[in-house]
């Protein structure tokens, strides 16, 4: 019975997301794009999606956030933001948990999703993971956006972790960009997402509280690419520490 109810709730959440995006999200994004120059519209639209649309949506599906460690983040700095990745809901939680704005590095396959694909194409940085030239261009673009004052968000696992392990293997891209731009890495850990949205594949969701923990940013000033393996392992250890010590049912809610 519980599995059936979770599936029904997940279907409701998907339908609501697309409907809300169609009747609220897209019209406001288009209005901002019509009234403002390109960069101003982009920043305003990303802020709207992360801090207006997202909390409305999370409230309607009964998901609340308990956010810890936001005091480590400075609004004056640009970060390479990384997080673990286990569910389709992660990107919404990731966005709401960051106090500023950032651009996601998103896979091009998402462009094919109705309504949402258009938003991804306009608001995110996209990469074709099957194309080495596209991956190289994406790295160059990430460096450019950091230099322009944006923070950028990368899943170091590359895709949802479908294994029984707390984390999948990490790719080097996020750490390479951070070192090459000397940008600090902000580490976000979703500690109990499997309880809320438990299956990486399929429809599975229940209302509840997601606990998100920010670690103190890791400075990369003075690092070279020779330090990349050590940096990658430091980020992995930070996430594992929170995943292994997380209480199973957080109750205090700070946002959402």
Secondary structure as UniProt FT lines:
FT   HELIX           2..20
FT   HELIX           21..25
FT   HELIX           26..35
FT   HELIX           38..48
FT   HELIX           49..53
FT   HELIX           54..60
FT   TURN            61..62
FT   STRAND          63..68
FT   HELIX           70..72
FT   TURN            75..76
FT   STRAND          79..83
FT   TURN            88..89
FT   HELIX           90..97
FT   STRAND          102..107
FT   HELIX           108..112
FT   TURN            114..115
FT   HELIX           116..123
FT   STRAND          125..127
FT   TURN            129..130
FT   HELIX           132..147
FT   TURN            148..149
FT   STRAND          151..154
FT   TURN            156..157
FT   HELIX           173..181
FT   STRAND          184..190
FT   HELIX           193..196
FT   STRAND          208..214
FT   TURN            221..222
FT   HELIX           225..227
FT   HELIX           228..245
//
